[in-house]
Structure formats: C-alpha cells, structure tokens
Amino acid sequence: MGPKLLRLFYRLVPQTYYSWPLNLLHGDGTILDVGAGPGILASHLEKRYDYVIALDVDLALLQRWRPQRGDRVAASACLPPLRRESIDAAVLHDSLHHLPEPEKGLRETCSLLKPGGRLAIFDFDLEQLSTKAVAIAEKLLGFPARFYRLGELLKLAATCIDVSTVQRGPLGAVAVIGVKRRDA
C-alpha cells in the first residue's frame, strides 16, 4: 500500500515544490539526482545541466522518467555504482530522510563529486509543524524516515561540504547548498 500512496503523492504535489529548488541550482556538466523517484526534478534539471543521472532504489518509479540527456540508475544512495569524483553536482530533493542510513548516503554522494563539486540538499526542517505532520504520516504509512532539525542537517552537511546557502522553502522545506570540502 505504501508505494501506491507514494505514487499518488507525486501526482498531487504542486509543481512549485519541484521548481523552487531550481532557482538555487545552476551550472553545467553532470548532475546526480539522488532519490529521483519518478524523475520530476530530473526533468527540470535537464534544462539546466548537460547530463542528468537519476538514482533511486524504486525501479518502477524511476522508469516513469524518460531522459532526454541522462540515465536512470536503480541503486541505493548508500552504495551507488558510480565512479568516485565523476559528478559536477548532486541534489537530494526530499530524499535524505528516506535513506536507510542518511549519513552514509550523504557521504557516498559527496564521494562522487569532483573537487569543487556542488551539493544541494532539499529536505524538511523537523522544527516546523508541517514537517512534524509529514513525519507522523510517513511513519503511519510505513515509510522509513529520519527527519533532522535544521541545526542537525547543517552539522551533517558540514561533514562534506562548505555550506554557502541556507534557505527556507514551501511546506517546511529547507535548502542547504555548498561546495565539496577538500577533505571530504
């Protein structure tokens, strides 16, 4: 029942939820969309980047995306089958809290970034009431979820990036963006 509800959620969410991060993402080269789901954000990213790699564990969701300039990779963010330091940018949009091991998934994502590569995390701030409601709903639906307070998310991100941007978005979302640290 959970996967069917998740697919319904993707259909009901307003497109602005996927488009607001685009104002903060810019560049060229290759970008990795970690936890891409049905590829809604990946489709938008194709307009801004040379090549998009959509990574997700749910092959059925991932197959809904029809890449123009990109590839689909069915795999876990905690064990991505990609070459280290091969990606110019990576984005985790509404996916970090779904990873079975968020810290490991973030570490692995950072390891794929080239030196100076950019990482963008768009997730929810557990301090917001709307996020608490989302967290309860996801637990009731059986989704694995580990939400962070903004301070915790910043501390986690700082393990692999120098944070340059923190911005609040719709529905309790927050953006944390930075450049890969030299020691990461």
Rosetta constraint file for C-alpha pairs under 8 A:
AtomPair CA 1 CA 5 HARMONIC 6.36 0.50
AtomPair CA 2 CA 6 HARMONIC 6.19 0.50
AtomPair CA 2 CA 141 HARMONIC 5.79 0.50
AtomPair CA 2 CA 142 HARMONIC 6.64 0.50
AtomPair CA 2 CA 143 HARMONIC 7.12 0.50
AtomPair CA 3 CA 7 HARMONIC 6.25 0.50
AtomPair CA 4 CA 8 HARMONIC 6.30 0.50
AtomPair CA 5 CA 9 HARMONIC 6.10 0.50
AtomPair CA 6 CA 10 HARMONIC 6.38 0.50
AtomPair CA 7 CA 11 HARMONIC 6.61 0.50
AtomPair CA 7 CA 61 HARMONIC 7.68 0.50
AtomPair CA 8 CA 12 HARMONIC 6.36 0.50
AtomPair CA 9 CA 13 HARMONIC 6.11 0.50
AtomPair CA 10 CA 38 HARMONIC 7.96 0.50
AtomPair CA 13 CA 17 HARMONIC 6.92 0.50
AtomPair CA 14 CA 18 HARMONIC 7.70 0.50
AtomPair CA 15 CA 19 HARMONIC 6.20 0.50
AtomPair CA 16 CA 20 HARMONIC 5.76 0.50
AtomPair CA 17 CA 21 HARMONIC 7.91 0.50
AtomPair CA 17 CA 170 HARMONIC 6.76 0.50
AtomPair CA 18 CA 22 HARMONIC 7.72 0.50
AtomPair CA 18 CA 40 HARMONIC 7.18 0.50
AtomPair CA 18 CA 41 HARMONIC 5.80 0.50
AtomPair CA 19 CA 23 HARMONIC 7.54 0.50
AtomPair CA 19 CA 41 HARMONIC 7.56 0.50
AtomPair CA 19 CA 44 HARMONIC 7.49 0.50
AtomPair CA 20 CA 24 HARMONIC 7.75 0.50
AtomPair CA 20 CA 169 HARMONIC 7.27 0.50
AtomPair CA 21 CA 25 HARMONIC 6.43 0.50
AtomPair CA 21 CA 122 HARMONIC 7.46 0.50
AtomPair CA 21 CA 175 HARMONIC 7.58 0.50
AtomPair CA 22 CA 26 HARMONIC 7.33 0.50
AtomPair CA 22 CA 44 HARMONIC 7.72 0.50
AtomPair CA 22 CA 45 HARMONIC 7.62 0.50
AtomPair CA 25 CA 120 HARMONIC 7.76 0.50
AtomPair CA 26 CA 48 HARMONIC 6.49 0.50
AtomPair CA 26 CA 49 HARMONIC 7.69 0.50
AtomPair CA 27 CA 48 HARMONIC 6.66 0.50
AtomPair CA 27 CA 49 HARMONIC 6.17 0.50
AtomPair CA 28 CA 48 HARMONIC 6.70 0.50
AtomPair CA 28 CA 49 HARMONIC 4.49 0.50
AtomPair CA 28 CA 50 HARMONIC 5.59 0.50
AtomPair CA 28 CA 88 HARMONIC 7.84 0.50
AtomPair CA 29 CA 49 HARMONIC 5.71 0.50
AtomPair CA 29 CA 50 HARMONIC 4.97 0.50
AtomPair CA 29 CA 51 HARMONIC 6.24 0.50
AtomPair CA 29 CA 87 HARMONIC 7.89 0.50
AtomPair CA 29 CA 88 HARMONIC 5.92 0.50
AtomPair CA 29 CA 89 HARMONIC 7.92 0.50
AtomPair CA 30 CA 49 HARMONIC 6.33 0.50
AtomPair CA 30 CA 50 HARMONIC 5.96 0.50
AtomPair CA 30 CA 51 HARMONIC 4.65 0.50
AtomPair CA 30 CA 52 HARMONIC 5.76 0.50
AtomPair CA 30 CA 53 HARMONIC 7.44 0.50
AtomPair CA 30 CA 87 HARMONIC 5.59 0.50
AtomPair CA 30 CA 88 HARMONIC 5.29 0.50
AtomPair CA 30 CA 89 HARMONIC 6.48 0.50
AtomPair CA 31 CA 45 HARMONIC 7.93 0.50
AtomPair CA 31 CA 49 HARMONIC 6.77 0.50
AtomPair CA 31 CA 51 HARMONIC 6.43 0.50
AtomPair CA 31 CA 52 HARMONIC 5.09 0.50
AtomPair CA 31 CA 53 HARMONIC 6.29 0.50
AtomPair CA 31 CA 87 HARMONIC 6.16 0.50
AtomPair CA 31 CA 88 HARMONIC 5.91 0.50
AtomPair CA 31 CA 89 HARMONIC 4.60 0.50
AtomPair CA 31 CA 90 HARMONIC 5.20 0.50
AtomPair CA 31 CA 91 HARMONIC 7.44 0.50
AtomPair CA 32 CA 52 HARMONIC 5.94 0.50
AtomPair CA 32 CA 53 HARMONIC 4.75 0.50
AtomPair CA 32 CA 54 HARMONIC 6.05 0.50
AtomPair CA 32 CA 55 HARMONIC 7.17 0.50
AtomPair CA 32 CA 87 HARMONIC 6.89 0.50
AtomPair CA 32 CA 89 HARMONIC 6.36 0.50
AtomPair CA 32 CA 90 HARMONIC 4.49 0.50
AtomPair CA 32 CA 91 HARMONIC 6.21 0.50
AtomPair CA 33 CA 41 HARMONIC 7.75 0.50
AtomPair CA 33 CA 42 HARMONIC 6.43 0.50
AtomPair CA 33 CA 52 HARMONIC 7.19 0.50
AtomPair CA 33 CA 53 HARMONIC 6.07 0.50
AtomPair CA 33 CA 54 HARMONIC 4.82 0.50
AtomPair CA 33 CA 55 HARMONIC 5.99 0.50
AtomPair CA 33 CA 90 HARMONIC 5.98 0.50
AtomPair CA 33 CA 91 HARMONIC 5.09 0.50
AtomPair CA 33 CA 92 HARMONIC 6.23 0.50
AtomPair CA 33 CA 93 HARMONIC 7.62 0.50
AtomPair CA 34 CA 54 HARMONIC 6.44 0.50
AtomPair CA 34 CA 55 HARMONIC 5.05 0.50
AtomPair CA 34 CA 56 HARMONIC 6.47 0.50
AtomPair CA 34 CA 77 HARMONIC 6.56 0.50
AtomPair CA 34 CA 90 HARMONIC 7.15 0.50
AtomPair CA 34 CA 91 HARMONIC 6.05 0.50
AtomPair CA 34 CA 92 HARMONIC 5.04 0.50
AtomPair CA 34 CA 93 HARMONIC 7.34 0.50
AtomPair CA 34 CA 95 HARMONIC 7.03 0.50
AtomPair CA 34 CA 109 HARMONIC 7.94 0.50
AtomPair CA 35 CA 54 HARMONIC 7.42 0.50
AtomPair CA 35 CA 55 HARMONIC 5.62 0.50
AtomPair CA 35 CA 56 HARMONIC 4.57 0.50
AtomPair CA 35 CA 57 HARMONIC 7.41 0.50
AtomPair CA 35 CA 77 HARMONIC 7.38 0.50
AtomPair CA 35 CA 92 HARMONIC 6.55 0.50
AtomPair CA 35 CA 93 HARMONIC 7.23 0.50
AtomPair CA 35 CA 94 HARMONIC 7.77 0.50
AtomPair CA 35 CA 95 HARMONIC 5.24 0.50
AtomPair CA 35 CA 96 HARMONIC 7.89 0.50
AtomPair CA 36 CA 40 HARMONIC 7.50 0.50
AtomPair CA 36 CA 41 HARMONIC 7.10 0.50
AtomPair CA 36 CA 42 HARMONIC 6.82 0.50
AtomPair CA 36 CA 54 HARMONIC 5.35 0.50
AtomPair CA 36 CA 55 HARMONIC 5.63 0.50
AtomPair CA 36 CA 56 HARMONIC 5.51 0.50
AtomPair CA 36 CA 62 HARMONIC 6.98 0.50
AtomPair CA 36 CA 93 HARMONIC 7.67 0.50
AtomPair CA 36 CA 95 HARMONIC 7.89 0.50
AtomPair CA 37 CA 55 HARMONIC 7.93 0.50
AtomPair CA 37 CA 56 HARMONIC 5.98 0.50
AtomPair CA 37 CA 58 HARMONIC 6.95 0.50
AtomPair CA 37 CA 61 HARMONIC 5.30 0.50
AtomPair CA 37 CA 62 HARMONIC 5.37 0.50
AtomPair CA 38 CA 61 HARMONIC 4.62 0.50
AtomPair CA 38 CA 62 HARMONIC 4.80 0.50
AtomPair CA 38 CA 63 HARMONIC 6.93 0.50
AtomPair CA 38 CA 64 HARMONIC 5.24 0.50
AtomPair CA 38 CA 65 HARMONIC 5.51 0.50
AtomPair CA 39 CA 43 HARMONIC 6.03 0.50
AtomPair CA 39 CA 54 HARMONIC 6.81 0.50
AtomPair CA 39 CA 61 HARMONIC 7.99 0.50
AtomPair CA 39 CA 62 HARMONIC 6.40 0.50
AtomPair CA 39 CA 64 HARMONIC 7.04 0.50
AtomPair CA 39 CA 65 HARMONIC 4.85 0.50
AtomPair CA 40 CA 44 HARMONIC 6.86 0.50
AtomPair CA 40 CA 65 HARMONIC 7.38 0.50
AtomPair CA 41 CA 45 HARMONIC 6.16 0.50
AtomPair CA 42 CA 46 HARMONIC 6.26 0.50
AtomPair CA 42 CA 52 HARMONIC 6.60 0.50
AtomPair CA 42 CA 53 HARMONIC 7.80 0.50
AtomPair CA 42 CA 54 HARMONIC 6.45 0.50
AtomPair CA 42 CA 65 HARMONIC 7.97 0.50
AtomPair CA 43 CA 47 HARMONIC 7.36 0.50
AtomPair CA 43 CA 65 HARMONIC 7.56 0.50
AtomPair CA 43 CA 67 HARMONIC 7.27 0.50
AtomPair CA 44 CA 48 HARMONIC 7.39 0.50
AtomPair CA 45 CA 49 HARMONIC 5.99 0.50
AtomPair CA 45 CA 52 HARMONIC 6.86 0.50
AtomPair CA 46 CA 50 HARMONIC 6.84 0.50
AtomPair CA 46 CA 51 HARMONIC 6.60 0.50
AtomPair CA 46 CA 52 HARMONIC 6.11 0.50
AtomPair CA 46 CA 68 HARMONIC 7.37 0.50
AtomPair CA 46 CA 69 HARMONIC 6.52 0.50
AtomPair CA 46 CA 70 HARMONIC 7.72 0.50
AtomPair CA 50 CA 69 HARMONIC 7.00 0.50
AtomPair CA 51 CA 69 HARMONIC 5.26 0.50
AtomPair CA 51 CA 70 HARMONIC 5.10 0.50
AtomPair CA 52 CA 69 HARMONIC 6.41 0.50
AtomPair CA 52 CA 70 HARMONIC 4.47 0.50
AtomPair CA 52 CA 71 HARMONIC 6.54 0.50
AtomPair CA 53 CA 70 HARMONIC 5.43 0.50
AtomPair CA 53 CA 71 HARMONIC 4.93 0.50
AtomPair CA 53 CA 72 HARMONIC 5.90 0.50
AtomPair CA 53 CA 73 HARMONIC 7.06 0.50
AtomPair CA 54 CA 62 HARMONIC 7.59 0.50
AtomPair CA 54 CA 70 HARMONIC 7.63 0.50
AtomPair CA 54 CA 71 HARMONIC 6.27 0.50
AtomPair CA 54 CA 72 HARMONIC 4.85 0.50
AtomPair CA 54 CA 73 HARMONIC 6.04 0.50
AtomPair CA 55 CA 62 HARMONIC 7.76 0.50
AtomPair CA 55 CA 72 HARMONIC 6.08 0.50
AtomPair CA 55 CA 73 HARMONIC 4.76 0.50
AtomPair CA 55 CA 74 HARMONIC 5.85 0.50
AtomPair CA 55 CA 75 HARMONIC 6.37 0.50
AtomPair CA 55 CA 76 HARMONIC 7.57 0.50
AtomPair CA 55 CA 77 HARMONIC 7.34 0.50
AtomPair CA 56 CA 62 HARMONIC 6.45 0.50
AtomPair CA 56 CA 73 HARMONIC 6.61 0.50
AtomPair CA 56 CA 74 HARMONIC 5.23 0.50
AtomPair CA 56 CA 75 HARMONIC 5.68 0.50
AtomPair CA 56 CA 76 HARMONIC 6.36 0.50
AtomPair CA 56 CA 77 HARMONIC 7.36 0.50
AtomPair CA 57 CA 74 HARMONIC 5.17 0.50
AtomPair CA 57 CA 75 HARMONIC 4.78 0.50
AtomPair CA 57 CA 76 HARMONIC 5.28 0.50
AtomPair CA 57 CA 77 HARMONIC 7.99 0.50
AtomPair CA 58 CA 62 HARMONIC 6.20 0.50
AtomPair CA 58 CA 74 HARMONIC 6.76 0.50
AtomPair CA 59 CA 63 HARMONIC 6.00 0.50
AtomPair CA 59 CA 74 HARMONIC 5.63 0.50
AtomPair CA 60 CA 64 HARMONIC 7.07 0.50
AtomPair CA 61 CA 65 HARMONIC 7.85 0.50
AtomPair CA 62 CA 72 HARMONIC 6.77 0.50
AtomPair CA 62 CA 74 HARMONIC 7.34 0.50
AtomPair CA 63 CA 72 HARMONIC 7.61 0.50
AtomPair CA 67 CA 71 HARMONIC 6.36 0.50
AtomPair CA 67 CA 72 HARMONIC 7.75 0.50
AtomPair CA 75 CA 79 HARMONIC 7.08 0.50
AtomPair CA 75 CA 80 HARMONIC 6.02 0.50
AtomPair CA 75 CA 81 HARMONIC 7.24 0.50
AtomPair CA 76 CA 80 HARMONIC 5.80 0.50
AtomPair CA 77 CA 99 HARMONIC 7.38 0.50
AtomPair CA 77 CA 105 HARMONIC 5.03 0.50
AtomPair CA 77 CA 106 HARMONIC 7.85 0.50
AtomPair CA 77 CA 108 HARMONIC 6.96 0.50
AtomPair CA 77 CA 109 HARMONIC 6.95 0.50
AtomPair CA 78 CA 99 HARMONIC 7.73 0.50
AtomPair CA 78 CA 101 HARMONIC 6.98 0.50
AtomPair CA 78 CA 102 HARMONIC 7.98 0.50
AtomPair CA 78 CA 104 HARMONIC 5.73 0.50
AtomPair CA 78 CA 105 HARMONIC 4.23 0.50
AtomPair CA 78 CA 106 HARMONIC 7.82 0.50
AtomPair CA 78 CA 108 HARMONIC 6.15 0.50
AtomPair CA 79 CA 105 HARMONIC 7.61 0.50
AtomPair CA 79 CA 108 HARMONIC 7.11 0.50
AtomPair CA 80 CA 108 HARMONIC 7.29 0.50
AtomPair CA 80 CA 109 HARMONIC 7.97 0.50
AtomPair CA 82 CA 86 HARMONIC 7.74 0.50
AtomPair CA 82 CA 112 HARMONIC 7.13 0.50
AtomPair CA 83 CA 112 HARMONIC 6.49 0.50
AtomPair CA 84 CA 111 HARMONIC 5.67 0.50
AtomPair CA 84 CA 112 HARMONIC 4.33 0.50
AtomPair CA 84 CA 113 HARMONIC 6.97 0.50
AtomPair CA 84 CA 114 HARMONIC 7.76 0.50
AtomPair CA 85 CA 111 HARMONIC 6.17 0.50
AtomPair CA 85 CA 112 HARMONIC 4.46 0.50
AtomPair CA 85 CA 113 HARMONIC 4.58 0.50
AtomPair CA 85 CA 114 HARMONIC 4.03 0.50
AtomPair CA 85 CA 115 HARMONIC 6.95 0.50
AtomPair CA 86 CA 112 HARMONIC 5.73 0.50
AtomPair CA 86 CA 113 HARMONIC 5.99 0.50
AtomPair CA 86 CA 114 HARMONIC 5.63 0.50
AtomPair CA 87 CA 112 HARMONIC 5.76 0.50
AtomPair CA 87 CA 113 HARMONIC 4.71 0.50
AtomPair CA 87 CA 114 HARMONIC 5.66 0.50
AtomPair CA 87 CA 117 HARMONIC 7.23 0.50
AtomPair CA 88 CA 113 HARMONIC 5.83 0.50
AtomPair CA 88 CA 114 HARMONIC 5.74 0.50
AtomPair CA 88 CA 117 HARMONIC 4.93 0.50
AtomPair CA 88 CA 118 HARMONIC 6.67 0.50
AtomPair CA 89 CA 113 HARMONIC 6.37 0.50
AtomPair CA 89 CA 117 HARMONIC 5.32 0.50
AtomPair CA 89 CA 118 HARMONIC 4.62 0.50
AtomPair CA 89 CA 119 HARMONIC 5.70 0.50
AtomPair CA 89 CA 120 HARMONIC 7.95 0.50
AtomPair CA 90 CA 109 HARMONIC 7.23 0.50
AtomPair CA 90 CA 113 HARMONIC 7.31 0.50
AtomPair CA 90 CA 118 HARMONIC 6.47 0.50
AtomPair CA 90 CA 119 HARMONIC 4.93 0.50
AtomPair CA 90 CA 120 HARMONIC 6.29 0.50
AtomPair CA 91 CA 119 HARMONIC 5.85 0.50
AtomPair CA 91 CA 120 HARMONIC 4.67 0.50
AtomPair CA 91 CA 121 HARMONIC 5.82 0.50
AtomPair CA 91 CA 122 HARMONIC 7.58 0.50
AtomPair CA 92 CA 96 HARMONIC 6.13 0.50
AtomPair CA 92 CA 120 HARMONIC 6.34 0.50
AtomPair CA 92 CA 121 HARMONIC 4.86 0.50
AtomPair CA 92 CA 122 HARMONIC 6.00 0.50
AtomPair CA 92 CA 123 HARMONIC 7.70 0.50
AtomPair CA 93 CA 120 HARMONIC 7.95 0.50
AtomPair CA 93 CA 121 HARMONIC 6.09 0.50
AtomPair CA 93 CA 122 HARMONIC 4.59 0.50
AtomPair CA 93 CA 123 HARMONIC 6.21 0.50
AtomPair CA 94 CA 98 HARMONIC 7.85 0.50
AtomPair CA 94 CA 122 HARMONIC 5.83 0.50
AtomPair CA 94 CA 123 HARMONIC 4.84 0.50
AtomPair CA 94 CA 124 HARMONIC 7.40 0.50
AtomPair CA 95 CA 99 HARMONIC 6.72 0.50
AtomPair CA 95 CA 122 HARMONIC 8.00 0.50
AtomPair CA 95 CA 123 HARMONIC 7.03 0.50
AtomPair CA 96 CA 102 HARMONIC 5.73 0.50
AtomPair CA 96 CA 105 HARMONIC 7.67 0.50
AtomPair CA 96 CA 106 HARMONIC 7.62 0.50
AtomPair CA 96 CA 121 HARMONIC 7.64 0.50
AtomPair CA 96 CA 123 HARMONIC 6.79 0.50
AtomPair CA 97 CA 102 HARMONIC 6.49 0.50
AtomPair CA 97 CA 123 HARMONIC 7.29 0.50
AtomPair CA 97 CA 144 HARMONIC 7.88 0.50
AtomPair CA 97 CA 145 HARMONIC 5.01 0.50
AtomPair CA 97 CA 146 HARMONIC 4.64 0.50
AtomPair CA 97 CA 147 HARMONIC 5.21 0.50
AtomPair CA 97 CA 148 HARMONIC 7.71 0.50
AtomPair CA 98 CA 102 HARMONIC 7.54 0.50
AtomPair CA 98 CA 143 HARMONIC 7.41 0.50
AtomPair CA 98 CA 144 HARMONIC 5.70 0.50
AtomPair CA 98 CA 145 HARMONIC 4.77 0.50
AtomPair CA 98 CA 146 HARMONIC 6.65 0.50
AtomPair CA 99 CA 105 HARMONIC 6.81 0.50
AtomPair CA 99 CA 144 HARMONIC 7.44 0.50
AtomPair CA 99 CA 145 HARMONIC 7.23 0.50
AtomPair CA 99 CA 146 HARMONIC 7.86 0.50
AtomPair CA 100 CA 144 HARMONIC 6.83 0.50
AtomPair CA 100 CA 145 HARMONIC 7.79 0.50
AtomPair CA 101 CA 105 HARMONIC 6.13 0.50
AtomPair CA 102 CA 106 HARMONIC 6.09 0.50
AtomPair CA 102 CA 146 HARMONIC 7.63 0.50
AtomPair CA 103 CA 107 HARMONIC 6.20 0.50
AtomPair CA 103 CA 156 HARMONIC 7.21 0.50
AtomPair CA 104 CA 108 HARMONIC 6.07 0.50
AtomPair CA 105 CA 109 HARMONIC 6.09 0.50
AtomPair CA 106 CA 110 HARMONIC 6.16 0.50
AtomPair CA 106 CA 157 HARMONIC 7.86 0.50
AtomPair CA 107 CA 111 HARMONIC 6.25 0.50
AtomPair CA 107 CA 160 HARMONIC 6.95 0.50
AtomPair CA 108 CA 112 HARMONIC 6.63 0.50
AtomPair CA 109 CA 113 HARMONIC 6.97 0.50
AtomPair CA 110 CA 119 HARMONIC 7.44 0.50
AtomPair CA 110 CA 160 HARMONIC 6.32 0.50
AtomPair CA 110 CA 161 HARMONIC 7.93 0.50
AtomPair CA 110 CA 180 HARMONIC 6.82 0.50
AtomPair CA 110 CA 184 HARMONIC 7.08 0.50
AtomPair CA 111 CA 184 HARMONIC 7.04 0.50
AtomPair CA 113 CA 117 HARMONIC 5.19 0.50
AtomPair CA 113 CA 118 HARMONIC 7.38 0.50
AtomPair CA 113 CA 180 HARMONIC 7.09 0.50
AtomPair CA 114 CA 180 HARMONIC 7.89 0.50
AtomPair CA 115 CA 180 HARMONIC 6.42 0.50
AtomPair CA 115 CA 181 HARMONIC 7.75 0.50
AtomPair CA 115 CA 182 HARMONIC 6.82 0.50
AtomPair CA 116 CA 179 HARMONIC 5.65 0.50
AtomPair CA 116 CA 180 HARMONIC 5.34 0.50
AtomPair CA 116 CA 181 HARMONIC 7.33 0.50
AtomPair CA 116 CA 182 HARMONIC 7.72 0.50
AtomPair CA 117 CA 179 HARMONIC 5.60 0.50
AtomPair CA 117 CA 180 HARMONIC 5.42 0.50
AtomPair CA 118 CA 177 HARMONIC 7.25 0.50
AtomPair CA 118 CA 178 HARMONIC 5.66 0.50
AtomPair CA 118 CA 179 HARMONIC 4.44 0.50
AtomPair CA 118 CA 180 HARMONIC 6.05 0.50
AtomPair CA 119 CA 161 HARMONIC 7.26 0.50
AtomPair CA 119 CA 177 HARMONIC 5.68 0.50
AtomPair CA 119 CA 178 HARMONIC 5.55 0.50
AtomPair CA 119 CA 179 HARMONIC 6.17 0.50
AtomPair CA 119 CA 180 HARMONIC 6.97 0.50
AtomPair CA 120 CA 175 HARMONIC 6.95 0.50
AtomPair CA 120 CA 176 HARMONIC 5.83 0.50
AtomPair CA 120 CA 177 HARMONIC 4.32 0.50
AtomPair CA 120 CA 178 HARMONIC 6.64 0.50
AtomPair CA 121 CA 175 HARMONIC 5.67 0.50
AtomPair CA 121 CA 176 HARMONIC 5.11 0.50
AtomPair CA 121 CA 177 HARMONIC 6.20 0.50
AtomPair CA 122 CA 173 HARMONIC 6.70 0.50
AtomPair CA 122 CA 174 HARMONIC 5.66 0.50
AtomPair CA 122 CA 175 HARMONIC 4.53 0.50
AtomPair CA 122 CA 176 HARMONIC 6.49 0.50
AtomPair CA 123 CA 173 HARMONIC 5.43 0.50
AtomPair CA 123 CA 174 HARMONIC 5.60 0.50
AtomPair CA 123 CA 175 HARMONIC 6.70 0.50
AtomPair CA 124 CA 131 HARMONIC 6.02 0.50
AtomPair CA 124 CA 147 HARMONIC 6.83 0.50
AtomPair CA 124 CA 148 HARMONIC 7.25 0.50
AtomPair CA 124 CA 149 HARMONIC 7.99 0.50
AtomPair CA 124 CA 172 HARMONIC 5.63 0.50
AtomPair CA 124 CA 173 HARMONIC 4.23 0.50
AtomPair CA 124 CA 174 HARMONIC 5.64 0.50
AtomPair CA 125 CA 131 HARMONIC 6.29 0.50
AtomPair CA 125 CA 147 HARMONIC 7.24 0.50
AtomPair CA 125 CA 148 HARMONIC 6.06 0.50
AtomPair CA 125 CA 149 HARMONIC 5.01 0.50
AtomPair CA 125 CA 150 HARMONIC 5.22 0.50
AtomPair CA 125 CA 172 HARMONIC 5.95 0.50
AtomPair CA 125 CA 173 HARMONIC 6.10 0.50
AtomPair CA 125 CA 174 HARMONIC 6.26 0.50
AtomPair CA 126 CA 131 HARMONIC 5.39 0.50
AtomPair CA 126 CA 132 HARMONIC 5.98 0.50
AtomPair CA 126 CA 147 HARMONIC 5.94 0.50
AtomPair CA 126 CA 148 HARMONIC 5.39 0.50
AtomPair CA 126 CA 149 HARMONIC 4.55 0.50
AtomPair CA 126 CA 150 HARMONIC 7.10 0.50
AtomPair CA 127 CA 131 HARMONIC 7.28 0.50
AtomPair CA 127 CA 132 HARMONIC 7.49 0.50
AtomPair CA 127 CA 149 HARMONIC 5.57 0.50
AtomPair CA 127 CA 150 HARMONIC 7.30 0.50
AtomPair CA 128 CA 132 HARMONIC 6.53 0.50
AtomPair CA 128 CA 172 HARMONIC 5.66 0.50
AtomPair CA 129 CA 133 HARMONIC 6.43 0.50
AtomPair CA 129 CA 172 HARMONIC 7.59 0.50
AtomPair CA 130 CA 134 HARMONIC 6.33 0.50
AtomPair CA 130 CA 171 HARMONIC 6.13 0.50
AtomPair CA 130 CA 172 HARMONIC 5.75 0.50
AtomPair CA 131 CA 135 HARMONIC 6.02 0.50
AtomPair CA 131 CA 171 HARMONIC 7.34 0.50
AtomPair CA 131 CA 172 HARMONIC 5.72 0.50
AtomPair CA 131 CA 173 HARMONIC 7.84 0.50
AtomPair CA 132 CA 136 HARMONIC 6.23 0.50
AtomPair CA 133 CA 137 HARMONIC 6.18 0.50
AtomPair CA 134 CA 138 HARMONIC 6.07 0.50
AtomPair CA 135 CA 139 HARMONIC 6.23 0.50
AtomPair CA 135 CA 145 HARMONIC 7.10 0.50
AtomPair CA 135 CA 147 HARMONIC 7.16 0.50
AtomPair CA 136 CA 140 HARMONIC 6.20 0.50
AtomPair CA 137 CA 141 HARMONIC 6.21 0.50
AtomPair CA 138 CA 142 HARMONIC 6.21 0.50
AtomPair CA 138 CA 143 HARMONIC 5.19 0.50
AtomPair CA 138 CA 144 HARMONIC 7.43 0.50
AtomPair CA 138 CA 145 HARMONIC 7.00 0.50
AtomPair CA 139 CA 143 HARMONIC 5.61 0.50
AtomPair CA 139 CA 144 HARMONIC 6.86 0.50
AtomPair CA 139 CA 145 HARMONIC 7.11 0.50
AtomPair CA 148 CA 152 HARMONIC 5.74 0.50
AtomPair CA 148 CA 153 HARMONIC 5.64 0.50
AtomPair CA 149 CA 153 HARMONIC 6.18 0.50
AtomPair CA 150 CA 154 HARMONIC 6.12 0.50
AtomPair CA 150 CA 174 HARMONIC 7.78 0.50
AtomPair CA 151 CA 155 HARMONIC 6.23 0.50
AtomPair CA 152 CA 156 HARMONIC 6.13 0.50
AtomPair CA 153 CA 157 HARMONIC 6.05 0.50
AtomPair CA 154 CA 158 HARMONIC 6.03 0.50
AtomPair CA 154 CA 163 HARMONIC 7.74 0.50
AtomPair CA 154 CA 176 HARMONIC 7.19 0.50
AtomPair CA 155 CA 159 HARMONIC 6.81 0.50
AtomPair CA 156 CA 160 HARMONIC 7.92 0.50
AtomPair CA 157 CA 161 HARMONIC 5.94 0.50
AtomPair CA 157 CA 162 HARMONIC 7.97 0.50
AtomPair CA 157 CA 163 HARMONIC 7.29 0.50
AtomPair CA 157 CA 176 HARMONIC 7.64 0.50
AtomPair CA 158 CA 162 HARMONIC 5.91 0.50
AtomPair CA 158 CA 163 HARMONIC 6.45 0.50
AtomPair CA 159 CA 184 HARMONIC 7.31 0.50
AtomPair CA 160 CA 180 HARMONIC 5.88 0.50
AtomPair CA 160 CA 181 HARMONIC 5.48 0.50
AtomPair CA 160 CA 183 HARMONIC 7.63 0.50
AtomPair CA 160 CA 184 HARMONIC 4.98 0.50
AtomPair CA 161 CA 178 HARMONIC 5.45 0.50
AtomPair CA 161 CA 179 HARMONIC 5.11 0.50
AtomPair CA 161 CA 180 HARMONIC 4.29 0.50
AtomPair CA 161 CA 181 HARMONIC 4.77 0.50
AtomPair CA 161 CA 184 HARMONIC 7.55 0.50
AtomPair CA 162 CA 178 HARMONIC 5.18 0.50
AtomPair CA 162 CA 179 HARMONIC 5.36 0.50
AtomPair CA 162 CA 180 HARMONIC 6.37 0.50
AtomPair CA 162 CA 181 HARMONIC 5.83 0.50
AtomPair CA 163 CA 176 HARMONIC 6.80 0.50
AtomPair CA 163 CA 177 HARMONIC 5.66 0.50
AtomPair CA 163 CA 178 HARMONIC 4.15 0.50
AtomPair CA 163 CA 179 HARMONIC 6.77 0.50
AtomPair CA 164 CA 176 HARMONIC 7.78 0.50
AtomPair CA 164 CA 177 HARMONIC 5.91 0.50
AtomPair CA 164 CA 178 HARMONIC 4.90 0.50
AtomPair CA 164 CA 179 HARMONIC 7.53 0.50
AtomPair CA 165 CA 175 HARMONIC 7.34 0.50
AtomPair CA 165 CA 176 HARMONIC 5.73 0.50
AtomPair CA 165 CA 177 HARMONIC 5.04 0.50
AtomPair CA 165 CA 178 HARMONIC 6.56 0.50
AtomPair CA 166 CA 174 HARMONIC 7.09 0.50
AtomPair CA 166 CA 175 HARMONIC 5.43 0.50
AtomPair CA 166 CA 176 HARMONIC 4.75 0.50
AtomPair CA 166 CA 177 HARMONIC 6.60 0.50
AtomPair CA 167 CA 174 HARMONIC 5.66 0.50
AtomPair CA 167 CA 175 HARMONIC 5.05 0.50
AtomPair CA 167 CA 176 HARMONIC 6.87 0.50
AtomPair CA 168 CA 172 HARMONIC 7.19 0.50
AtomPair CA 168 CA 173 HARMONIC 5.93 0.50
AtomPair CA 168 CA 174 HARMONIC 4.34 0.50
AtomPair CA 168 CA 175 HARMONIC 6.18 0.50
AtomPair CA 169 CA 173 HARMONIC 4.83 0.50
AtomPair CA 169 CA 174 HARMONIC 5.42 0.50
AtomPair CA 169 CA 175 HARMONIC 7.14 0.50
AtomPair CA 180 CA 184 HARMONIC 6.79 0.50
